[in-house]
Amino acid sequence: MPVNTLARLPPGTAQTFVDGTTTGAVKAAKTKGGVKRKASAYSKEYKRAFKRVSKNYRKKDGAWKKDGFKRAVKAAHKSLR
């Protein structure tokens, strides 16, 4: 049974509402949200450390081992102390 009939709305109202919301959501997602922040020295260093350490926590096919990502993050932070 159509939504319009159940809600006792004029024909096409529900579809217009759905289309409007979808386009609004897509438009909101595409808009730029201000100025991009500069990466800190620590985050740049962490990025390098993570790349260096992550290979130890991956399988041969490139997938993460069990809890590999979590352990790689911890190891990368630890290496920067």
Secondary structure, 3 states (H helix, E strand, C coil): CCHHHHHCCCCCHHHHHHHHHHHHHHHHHHCCCCCCCCCCHHHHHHHHHHHHHHHHHECCCCCECCCHHHHHHHHHHHHCC
